[in-house]
Amino acid sequence: MDTGSGCSAKEPFALRVLGDSMLPEFADGAIIIIDPEGMVYDGCYVMAEVNKEYIFRQLRIVENKYYLQPLNDLYDTLEISGIEPVQGVITQQAGRRRKDRKHYRKKTE
């Protein structure tokens, strides 16, 4: 179905990080690039929908259980039922300078 917008619902998009739950890797105000069709794996950074809100966390998979873990220890880790709440995988953190840009992709083995 063509909505006429010229953009696919599954195209990567950018969001600004709000808060300090992902410090020290992602500061408040950082710009992250989210790929809705990115590969989900243990340790990747994800945007997920939990209780009708979107949150940004690191996905941890331990013994077939799924967790959304903040990097900042002041916040709680949430258990989720599976990968269904994951709406996208963070693939990049934008920076003003090339040296400040970071890419997050699973390393091939």
N, C-alpha and C positions, 0 to 999 in steps of 0.2 A: 504494500500500500504506500503510495507516494503522498506525503503530506504537503509537498510543495516547499518545504523549508530548505531543501538542498542539503540537509544534514541527516545522517543516519542516527537512530537512537543508540547505536552501539559504537559510535566513534569516541575516541579518547577526548577527555575534557580536563580543564584545570579548575582547582579549588584552592582557596586560601585556608591554611591551618589556623584554627581558633583554639586558644588555650595552651596549656603546658603538659598535657598528658603524654606527649610523644617526645619530650625532651630526654636526652640532649640531641638526638638525631634530627628532629624537626622542631624548629622554633615557632612560636606564635607569629603568625603573619607569613610564614613560608608558603610558597606556591608549589603545589604538587600536581602531577599529571596522572590521571586515572584512566586505565584502559578497562572498559566494561567486559571485554572478552579476553583479558589477560589470564595467563596460566596461574592457577591457585596451587600453592604448595606450602609446606610447613616453613615458617619463618618469613613469608612474604608479608608486605604491608598492604592492608586492604581497607576499603571503605565498605561498611556493612550497615544494614538497616536492623536496628534492635529497638523494640517497643516504639515503633513508628518514628524513630529518630535515626539520623545517619551519624555513625561514629567512625573514626579513623584509628586503627589499631594494627598490631602485628598478629597474624594468624599463627597459632601454635596447634599442632596436631600431635597428641600424645595418647598412645594406646587406643586408637580409633575414637578419641574424644576431641572436640574442637573448642578452642579457646580464643578469645580476643584479648590480647595482652597489651597493656600500655607499657611504654618504655620507662615512664616516671613511676617509681614505686609508691607514690602517694595516691595512686588510683588503683581500683580493683580490676582484676581479671574476670571476664565474663565467660561462662560456658555457653556455647550455642549448639544446636542440634545437628548441625552439619554445615555444608558450604552454601546452602540456600540463602542465608542472609547476606552473603558477600555480593556486593553490587559492582565491584571493580577492584583491580589490583593497581597499586601505585607503581608506576614505571620510572618516574623521574621526579627530582626536586629541582625546580628552576632556580637559577641564580643570576645575579646581574652580570657576573663575569663568568666566562667559560670554566675557569678553575673551580668555581663555586657550585657548578651543576653536578648532580649525582644521578646515576642511573641505577635502577633496582631491577635486576633480571636474574632469574635462576641460572646458575652456572651449569653448563652441560657437563656431564660426567664422562 
